[in-house]
Amino acid sequence: MFRRVAPWALALAMVLPLTQSCTERQRKNIKHIKSDIIGLKRRVTMYDCNGKVIRQWEGRFKVEEHGAFISFIDDNGNDVKVSGNIVIEEL
């Protein structure tokens, strides 16, 4: 039975109960691990200089910062690189 469960799922199941008694730094580190393993549900919105929405992406992904731009792989498997006025929200 346990061989059918993904190893990351077991690790996550063991770590999540510990988050209730963790410090803020520990909770943040656990969230980073979760983001690395399965991604977090997020919305990335790109705005023009007047505040008008140019494009929006929503899905479960890990966002990486690379200097002047961010990158993530969207739900369609596309590698998206964005720079400019960006807001990233966790949903």
RAPEMO-V564335 format. One record per residue. SS is DSSP state (hx for helix, st for strand, lp for the rest). NEAR is the number of other C-alpha atoms within 8 Angstrom. D_LAST is the distance of its C-alpha to the last C-alpha in Angstrom with 1 decimal. Layout:
SS_NEAR_D_LAST + SS_NEAR_D_LAST
This chain:
lp_4_32.3 + hx_4_30.5 + hx_5_31.3 + hx_5_29.1 + lp_8_26.0 + lp_7_24.4 + hx_6_25.2 + hx_7_21.7 + hx_8_20.7 + hx_9_23.6 + hx_8_22.8 + hx_9_19.2 + hx_8_20.7 + hx_8_23.2 + hx_9_20.9 + hx_7_18.2 + hx_7_20.7 + hx_8_21.9 + hx_10_18.7 + hx_5_19.9 + hx_5_23.0 + lp_9_21.8 + lp_6_22.0 + hx_6_19.2 + hx_7_20.3 + hx_9_20.5 + hx_10_16.9 + hx_8_15.8 + hx_8_18.2 + hx_10_16.9 + hx_8_13.3 + hx_8_15.1 + hx_8_17.1 + hx_11_14.2 + hx_11_12.8 + hx_8_16.5 + hx_7_17.1 + lp_8_14.4 + lp_10_11.7 + st_11_8.0 + st_10_5.4 + st_12_5.2 + st_12_6.9 + st_11_10.4 + st_12_12.7 + st_13_16.4 + st_13_18.7 + lp_10_22.5 + lp_6_24.7 + lp_5_24.8 + lp_6_21.1 + lp_7_21.0 + st_9_18.1 + st_8_19.8 + st_7_17.2 + st_9_13.6 + st_8_12.0 + st_9_9.0 + st_10_9.1 + st_11_9.4 + st_14_11.5 + lp_10_13.0 + lp_7_13.7 + st_7_17.2 + st_8_19.1 + st_7_22.7 + lp_5_24.4 + lp_6_24.1 + st_10_21.4 + st_12_18.2 + st_12_18.1 + st_11_16.0 + st_11_16.9 + lp_13_15.2 + lp_8_15.3 + lp_5_18.8 + lp_6_20.0 + lp_7_20.6 + st_8_20.7 + st_8_19.1 + st_8_20.4 + st_9_19.4 + lp_8_21.2 + lp_8_21.5 + st_8_19.3 + st_10_15.7 + st_7_12.4 + st_8_9.6 + st_7_6.2 + st_7_3.8 + lp_5_0.0
